[in-house]
Structures are given as structure tokens and as C-alpha cells.
Amino acid sequence: MNIEHHDLAHEFPELKERIHVLKTQDAHFHKQFERYDTVTKDIERLEKEEMPVSDPTLEEKKKERLALKDELYKMLTN
């Protein structure tokens, strides 16, 4: 299975510099960025697993990642 990576710099390449600035200057952004990264890695790990994972479990993780992504995007564009 081909796993698509969803790191924030890949999702918003035009905001790469802004991501770096906020990670170093905004504690809340940094915390949410780290949480987004952790959830993304969890999803990628679950998608790579040989053992099946329930659809609702994976769906909840993806919803959490999407909510974090939306929050981070708003912070990046304000």
C-alpha cells in the first residue's frame, strides 16, 4: 500500500517559512504542531500494519488530524 505523507510542510509548502516562525515563537502553535505530527505518524503506522485496524478507529484519527490541520492553517494565515 502506498502511504501518502501529510506533514504540515508538505500540506502547505507555500507556508513553510511561516510554519518555522510560529513553531519557534508561538507555544500553542508548537504544541498543536507536535500533536498533528504525532497523529499523522499514528495514522501512517496504522495504515502500514499487517493487522487490520477497525475503520472507526482510523476514521477518528483522521478526523482529529483534519481538525488540527484546520486549526493550524487558521493560525498560519492570521
Short mmCIF file of the C-alpha atoms (twelve columns), coordinates in Angstrom:
data_MODEL
# 
_entry.id   MODEL 
# 
loop_
_atom_site.group_PDB 
_atom_site.id 
_atom_site.type_symbol 
_atom_site.label_atom_id 
_atom_site.label_alt_id 
_atom_site.label_comp_id 
_atom_site.label_asym_id 
_atom_site.label_seq_id 
_atom_site.Cartn_x 
_atom_site.Cartn_y 
_atom_site.Cartn_z 
_atom_site.pdbx_PDB_model_num 
ATOM 1  C CA . MET A 1  0.000   0.000  0.000  1 
ATOM 2  C CA . ASN A 2  1.296   3.447  -0.921 1 
ATOM 3  C CA . ILE A 3  1.122   5.696  2.149  1 
ATOM 4  C CA . GLU A 4  0.722   9.415  1.449  1 
ATOM 5  C CA . HIS A 5  2.613   11.652 3.868  1 
ATOM 6  C CA . HIS A 6  0.704   14.513 5.440  1 
ATOM 7  C CA . ASP A 7  3.359   16.508 7.258  1 
ATOM 8  C CA . LEU A 8  2.396   20.163 7.520  1 
ATOM 9  C CA . ALA A 9  5.200   21.459 5.289  1 
ATOM 10 C CA . HIS A 10 4.040   19.031 2.581  1 
ATOM 11 C CA . GLU A 11 0.411   20.100 3.018  1 
ATOM 12 C CA . PHE A 12 1.215   23.842 2.871  1 
ATOM 13 C CA . PRO A 13 4.542   24.277 1.049  1 
ATOM 14 C CA . GLU A 14 3.837   27.967 0.478  1 
ATOM 15 C CA . LEU A 15 3.690   28.459 4.269  1 
ATOM 16 C CA . LYS A 16 6.882   26.584 5.139  1 
ATOM 17 C CA . GLU A 17 8.683   29.684 6.415  1 
ATOM 18 C CA . ARG A 18 5.646   30.787 8.458  1 
ATOM 19 C CA . ILE A 19 5.427   27.291 9.980  1 
ATOM 20 C CA . HIS A 20 9.032   27.577 11.125 1 
ATOM 21 C CA . VAL A 21 8.488   31.039 12.609 1 
ATOM 22 C CA . LEU A 22 5.373   30.021 14.543 1 
ATOM 23 C CA . LYS A 23 6.978   26.795 15.779 1 
ATOM 24 C CA . THR A 24 9.752   28.838 17.355 1 
ATOM 25 C CA . GLN A 25 7.708   31.816 18.576 1 
ATOM 26 C CA . ASP A 26 4.230   30.550 19.487 1 
ATOM 27 C CA . ALA A 27 3.965   27.924 22.239 1 
ATOM 28 C CA . HIS A 28 0.361   26.991 21.408 1 
ATOM 29 C CA . PHE A 29 1.173   26.561 17.719 1 
ATOM 30 C CA . HIS A 30 4.201   24.450 18.609 1 
ATOM 31 C CA . LYS A 31 2.092   22.213 20.871 1 
ATOM 32 C CA . GLN A 32 -0.607  21.733 18.236 1 
ATOM 33 C CA . PHE A 33 2.033   21.168 15.545 1 
ATOM 34 C CA . GLU A 34 3.589   18.392 17.637 1 
ATOM 35 C CA . ARG A 35 0.150   16.870 18.233 1 
ATOM 36 C CA . TYR A 36 -0.597  16.980 14.487 1 
ATOM 37 C CA . ASP A 37 2.721   15.284 13.758 1 
ATOM 38 C CA . THR A 38 2.031   12.555 16.335 1 
ATOM 39 C CA . VAL A 39 -1.462  11.855 14.987 1 
ATOM 40 C CA . THR A 40 -0.117  11.763 11.419 1 
ATOM 41 C CA . LYS A 41 2.556   9.240  12.411 1 
ATOM 42 C CA . ASP A 42 -0.079  7.155  14.217 1 
ATOM 43 C CA . ILE A 43 -2.244  7.088  11.089 1 
ATOM 44 C CA . GLU A 44 0.686   6.146  8.867  1 
ATOM 45 C CA . ARG A 45 1.663   3.378  11.289 1 
ATOM 46 C CA . LEU A 46 -1.899  2.034  11.370 1 
ATOM 47 C CA . GLU A 47 -2.112  2.095  7.577  1 
ATOM 48 C CA . LYS A 48 1.157   0.123  7.310  1 
ATOM 49 C CA . GLU A 49 0.228   -2.503 9.899  1 
ATOM 50 C CA . GLU A 50 -0.207  -6.064 8.757  1 
ATOM 51 C CA . MET A 51 -3.061  -6.476 11.233 1 
ATOM 52 C CA . PRO A 52 -6.311  -4.815 10.229 1 
ATOM 53 C CA . VAL A 53 -7.463  -1.799 12.189 1 
ATOM 54 C CA . SER A 54 -11.124 -1.000 12.518 1 
ATOM 55 C CA . ASP A 55 -12.444 1.641  10.154 1 
ATOM 56 C CA . PRO A 56 -13.952 3.703  13.007 1 
ATOM 57 C CA . THR A 57 -10.563 3.834  14.773 1 
ATOM 58 C CA . LEU A 58 -8.765  5.035  11.677 1 
ATOM 59 C CA . GLU A 59 -11.619 7.411  10.844 1 
ATOM 60 C CA . GLU A 60 -11.417 9.050  14.283 1 
ATOM 61 C CA . LYS A 61 -7.669  9.565  13.927 1 
ATOM 62 C CA . LYS A 62 -8.172  11.140 10.511 1 
ATOM 63 C CA . LYS A 63 -10.891 13.448 11.865 1 
ATOM 64 C CA . GLU A 64 -8.565  14.508 14.684 1 
ATOM 65 C CA . ARG A 65 -5.791  15.222 12.161 1 
ATOM 66 C CA . LEU A 66 -8.175  17.252 9.993  1 
ATOM 67 C CA . ALA A 67 -9.347  19.345 12.963 1 
ATOM 68 C CA . LEU A 68 -5.728  20.027 13.941 1 
ATOM 69 C CA . LYS A 69 -4.848  20.874 10.349 1 
ATOM 70 C CA . ASP A 70 -7.726  23.356 10.166 1 
ATOM 71 C CA . GLU A 71 -6.673  24.977 13.445 1 
ATOM 72 C CA . LEU A 72 -3.036  25.207 12.374 1 
ATOM 73 C CA . TYR A 73 -3.985  26.647 8.979  1 
ATOM 74 C CA . LYS A 74 -6.036  29.380 10.640 1 
ATOM 75 C CA . MET A 75 -3.085  30.247 12.858 1 
ATOM 76 C CA . LEU A 76 -0.767  30.278 9.850  1 
ATOM 77 C CA . THR A 77 -2.940  32.585 7.806  1 
ATOM 78 C CA . ASN A 78 -3.854  35.101 10.529 1 
# 
